[in-house]
Each structure stands twice: as C-alpha cells, then as structure tokens.
Amino acid sequence: EVETYNFKTPFGGKIKGWEIFPASDGKHCLVALIDSKELHDYHNVTMQKFGACYDFPEYKPHITVSYDHDRTKPKIIPDFDITYDKVDIKPLEDD
C-alpha cells in the first residue's frame, strides 16, 4: 500500500526556474520548479507500482510560492539546496 511504502529520505533538490500555473479558481499561482531525480522517481513509483493517476500532460515537481499571483516571474533563481526529509502520500479525496 502506498501509505506504508518505504520511500528513502532524506533527498535533495534545487530550484531551477519559475512558472505560472493556473489555479482552479481562475487565478494564477507562482511556483518554483524543482530539479530532483528522486521526486521524478517517486512520481513514477506511485504511477507504476500503485496505479496512481495524474491529470496533467507532464510531471513538473514544484513548490507553490504564491496564489492569486500577478503572472510576473521573478528575475532571480535562488541558489540553495532543498532537503526533503519525509514523504507524505495520502489517497485522493473525492469532492
């Protein structure tokens, strides 16, 4: 079961750029795109081993920085490491 699968932590990543994602309420979110092989690996495990689904054409690991954003991207990409010290996966709740 995915909730008890032993995902290896800690692992790292770096911010590689910015993107504007559409929000479900018609507004826009500023996200920091994350470069991390482990996030891609975990995404693939949940899809292949546990049959998870994904509603978007491409998996883009990210951290949401701002909701209701004005659609401008920052000019500077922060240069620091990000450490993920746990993986918390839960079943999707139907609304």
KEPAVEX-831083 format. One record per residue (C-alpha): chain; residue in three letters; x, y, z. Coordinates in Angstrom, 3 decimals, always signed. Layout:
<node><c>A</c><r>Ala</r><X>X</X><Y>Y</Y><Z>Z</Z></node>
...
% end
This chain:
<node><c>A</c><r>Glu</r><X>+0.000</X><Y>+0.000</Y><Z>+0.000</Z></node>
<node><c>A</c><r>Val</r><X>+1.365</X><Y>+3.435</Y><Z>-0.961</Z></node>
<node><c>A</c><r>Glu</r><X>+0.805</X><Y>+4.943</Y><Z>+2.518</Z></node>
<node><c>A</c><r>Thr</r><X>+3.266</X><Y>+2.451</Y><Z>+4.039</Z></node>
<node><c>A</c><r>Tyr</r><X>+5.771</X><Y>+2.209</Y><Z>+1.157</Z></node>
<node><c>A</c><r>Asn</r><X>+9.339</X><Y>+2.930</Y><Z>+2.303</Z></node>
<node><c>A</c><r>Phe</r><X>+10.364</X><Y>+5.995</Y><Z>+0.309</Z></node>
<node><c>A</c><r>Lys</r><X>+14.014</X><Y>+6.741</Y><Z>+1.054</Z></node>
<node><c>A</c><r>Thr</r><X>+14.694</X><Y>+10.073</Y><Z>+2.734</Z></node>
<node><c>A</c><r>Pro</r><X>+16.318</X><Y>+12.496</Y><Z>+3.029</Z></node>
<node><c>A</c><r>Phe</r><X>+16.888</X><Y>+13.583</Y><Z>-0.550</Z></node>
<node><c>A</c><r>Gly</r><X>+17.510</X><Y>+16.881</Y><Z>-2.240</Z></node>
<node><c>A</c><r>Gly</r><X>+16.551</X><Y>+19.258</Y><Z>-4.969</Z></node>
<node><c>A</c><r>Lys</r><X>+17.228</X><Y>+22.735</Y><Z>-6.299</Z></node>
<node><c>A</c><r>Ile</r><X>+15.039</X><Y>+25.458</Y><Z>-7.696</Z></node>
<node><c>A</c><r>Lys</r><X>+15.601</X><Y>+25.514</Y><Z>-11.457</Z></node>
<node><c>A</c><r>Gly</r><X>+13.162</X><Y>+28.217</Y><Z>-12.511</Z></node>
<node><c>A</c><r>Trp</r><X>+9.753</X><Y>+29.817</Y><Z>-12.147</Z></node>
<node><c>A</c><r>Glu</r><X>+6.445</X><Y>+29.116</Y><Z>-13.787</Z></node>
<node><c>A</c><r>Ile</r><X>+2.907</X><Y>+30.414</Y><Z>-13.570</Z></node>
<node><c>A</c><r>Phe</r><X>+0.308</X><Y>+27.662</Y><Z>-13.094</Z></node>
<node><c>A</c><r>Pro</r><X>-3.423</X><Y>+28.183</Y><Z>-13.478</Z></node>
<node><c>A</c><r>Ala</r><X>-5.383</X><Y>+27.833</Y><Z>-10.238</Z></node>
<node><c>A</c><r>Ser</r><X>-8.716</X><Y>+26.037</Y><Z>-10.070</Z></node>
<node><c>A</c><r>Asp</r><X>-10.489</X><Y>+29.318</Y><Z>-9.239</Z></node>
<node><c>A</c><r>Gly</r><X>-9.305</X><Y>+31.011</Y><Z>-12.453</Z></node>
<node><c>A</c><r>Lys</r><X>-6.442</X><Y>+32.856</Y><Z>-10.760</Z></node>
<node><c>A</c><r>His</r><X>-2.719</X><Y>+32.144</Y><Z>-11.146</Z></node>
<node><c>A</c><r>Cys</r><X>-0.052</X><Y>+30.578</Y><Z>-8.916</Z></node>
<node><c>A</c><r>Leu</r><X>+3.656</X><Y>+31.333</Y><Z>-8.895</Z></node>
<node><c>A</c><r>Val</r><X>+5.594</X><Y>+28.081</Y><Z>-8.499</Z></node>
<node><c>A</c><r>Ala</r><X>+9.275</X><Y>+27.305</Y><Z>-8.087</Z></node>
<node><c>A</c><r>Leu</r><X>+10.154</X><Y>+24.388</Y><Z>-10.375</Z></node>
<node><c>A</c><r>Ile</r><X>+12.298</X><Y>+21.802</Y><Z>-8.589</Z></node>
<node><c>A</c><r>Asp</r><X>+15.120</X><Y>+19.771</Y><Z>-10.124</Z></node>
<node><c>A</c><r>Ser</r><X>+15.147</X><Y>+16.447</Y><Z>-8.259</Z></node>
<node><c>A</c><r>Lys</r><X>+15.671</X><Y>+12.965</Y><Z>-9.674</Z></node>
<node><c>A</c><r>Glu</r><X>+14.112</X><Y>+11.471</Y><Z>-6.542</Z></node>
<node><c>A</c><r>Leu</r><X>+10.848</X><Y>+13.396</Y><Z>-6.982</Z></node>
<node><c>A</c><r>His</r><X>+10.590</X><Y>+12.012</Y><Z>-10.527</Z></node>
<node><c>A</c><r>Asp</r><X>+11.415</X><Y>+8.520</Y><Z>-9.238</Z></node>
<node><c>A</c><r>Tyr</r><X>+8.730</X><Y>+8.741</Y><Z>-6.530</Z></node>
<node><c>A</c><r>His</r><X>+6.195</X><Y>+10.007</Y><Z>-9.061</Z></node>
<node><c>A</c><r>Asn</r><X>+6.989</X><Y>+7.048</Y><Z>-11.326</Z></node>
<node><c>A</c><r>Val</r><X>+6.732</X><Y>+4.542</Y><Z>-8.446</Z></node>
<node><c>A</c><r>Thr</r><X>+3.308</X><Y>+5.812</Y><Z>-7.434</Z></node>
<node><c>A</c><r>Met</r><X>+2.116</X><Y>+5.654</Y><Z>-11.053</Z></node>
<node><c>A</c><r>Gln</r><X>+3.589</X><Y>+2.253</Y><Z>-11.989</Z></node>
<node><c>A</c><r>Lys</r><X>+3.540</X><Y>+0.288</Y><Z>-8.722</Z></node>
<node><c>A</c><r>Phe</r><X>+0.383</X><Y>+1.707</Y><Z>-7.147</Z></node>
<node><c>A</c><r>Gly</r><X>-1.674</X><Y>+2.791</Y><Z>-10.160</Z></node>
<node><c>A</c><r>Ala</r><X>-1.851</X><Y>+6.471</Y><Z>-9.250</Z></node>
<node><c>A</c><r>Cys</r><X>-3.217</X><Y>+8.831</Y><Z>-11.875</Z></node>
<node><c>A</c><r>Tyr</r><X>-2.026</X><Y>+12.242</Y><Z>-12.971</Z></node>
<node><c>A</c><r>Asp</r><X>-4.221</X><Y>+14.815</Y><Z>-14.721</Z></node>
<node><c>A</c><r>Phe</r><X>-1.519</X><Y>+16.838</Y><Z>-16.459</Z></node>
<node><c>A</c><r>Pro</r><X>+0.498</X><Y>+16.145</Y><Z>-19.628</Z></node>
<node><c>A</c><r>Glu</r><X>+3.879</X><Y>+16.495</Y><Z>-17.870</Z></node>
<node><c>A</c><r>Tyr</r><X>+5.023</X><Y>+15.993</Y><Z>-14.281</Z></node>
<node><c>A</c><r>Lys</r><X>+6.613</X><Y>+19.208</Y><Z>-13.008</Z></node>
<node><c>A</c><r>Pro</r><X>+7.848</X><Y>+18.957</Y><Z>-9.414</Z></node>
<node><c>A</c><r>His</r><X>+7.294</X><Y>+22.332</Y><Z>-7.780</Z></node>
<node><c>A</c><r>Ile</r><X>+6.710</X><Y>+24.331</Y><Z>-4.645</Z></node>
<node><c>A</c><r>Thr</r><X>+3.789</X><Y>+26.762</Y><Z>-4.755</Z></node>
<node><c>A</c><r>Val</r><X>+5.065</X><Y>+30.158</Y><Z>-3.648</Z></node>
<node><c>A</c><r>Ser</r><X>+2.030</X><Y>+32.391</Y><Z>-4.194</Z></node>
<node><c>A</c><r>Tyr</r><X>-1.672</X><Y>+32.057</Y><Z>-5.004</Z></node>
<node><c>A</c><r>Asp</r><X>-3.549</X><Y>+34.826</Y><Z>-6.852</Z></node>
<node><c>A</c><r>His</r><X>-0.271</X><Y>+35.958</Y><Z>-8.411</Z></node>
<node><c>A</c><r>Asp</r><X>+0.007</X><Y>+38.787</Y><Z>-10.956</Z></node>
<node><c>A</c><r>Arg</r><X>+1.664</X><Y>+36.497</Y><Z>-13.569</Z></node>
<node><c>A</c><r>Thr</r><X>+5.153</X><Y>+38.012</Y><Z>-13.313</Z></node>
<node><c>A</c><r>Lys</r><X>+8.091</X><Y>+35.671</Y><Z>-12.802</Z></node>
<node><c>A</c><r>Pro</r><X>+10.974</X><Y>+36.666</Y><Z>-10.516</Z></node>
<node><c>A</c><r>Lys</r><X>+14.180</X><Y>+37.504</Y><Z>-12.353</Z></node>
<node><c>A</c><r>Ile</r><X>+16.428</X><Y>+35.698</Y><Z>-9.847</Z></node>
<node><c>A</c><r>Ile</r><X>+16.558</X><Y>+31.953</Y><Z>-9.207</Z></node>
<node><c>A</c><r>Pro</r><X>+17.573</X><Y>+31.259</Y><Z>-5.586</Z></node>
<node><c>A</c><r>Asp</r><X>+20.790</X><Y>+29.265</Y><Z>-5.258</Z></node>
<node><c>A</c><r>Phe</r><X>+20.313</X><Y>+26.963</Y><Z>-2.272</Z></node>
<node><c>A</c><r>Asp</r><X>+19.623</X><Y>+23.299</Y><Z>-1.713</Z></node>
<node><c>A</c><r>Ile</r><X>+16.215</X><Y>+21.988</Y><Z>-0.715</Z></node>
<node><c>A</c><r>Thr</r><X>+16.079</X><Y>+18.914</Y><Z>+1.524</Z></node>
<node><c>A</c><r>Tyr</r><X>+13.044</X><Y>+16.672</Y><Z>+1.702</Z></node>
<node><c>A</c><r>Asp</r><X>+13.133</X><Y>+14.800</Y><Z>+4.989</Z></node>
<node><c>A</c><r>Lys</r><X>+9.869</X><Y>+12.875</Y><Z>+4.630</Z></node>
<node><c>A</c><r>Val</r><X>+7.366</X><Y>+11.774</Y><Z>+2.020</Z></node>
<node><c>A</c><r>Asp</r><X>+3.689</X><Y>+12.013</Y><Z>+2.970</Z></node>
<node><c>A</c><r>Ile</r><X>+1.359</X><Y>+10.336</Y><Z>+0.480</Z></node>
<node><c>A</c><r>Lys</r><X>-2.380</X><Y>+10.094</Y><Z>+1.021</Z></node>
<node><c>A</c><r>Pro</r><X>-5.231</X><Y>+8.838</Y><Z>-1.131</Z></node>
<node><c>A</c><r>Leu</r><X>-7.036</X><Y>+11.494</Y><Z>-3.138</Z></node>
<node><c>A</c><r>Glu</r><X>-10.329</X><Y>+12.529</Y><Z>-1.597</Z></node>
<node><c>A</c><r>Asp</r><X>-13.254</X><Y>+12.858</Y><Z>-3.976</Z></node>
<node><c>A</c><r>Asp</r><X>-15.201</X><Y>+16.098</Y><Z>-3.664</Z></node>
% end
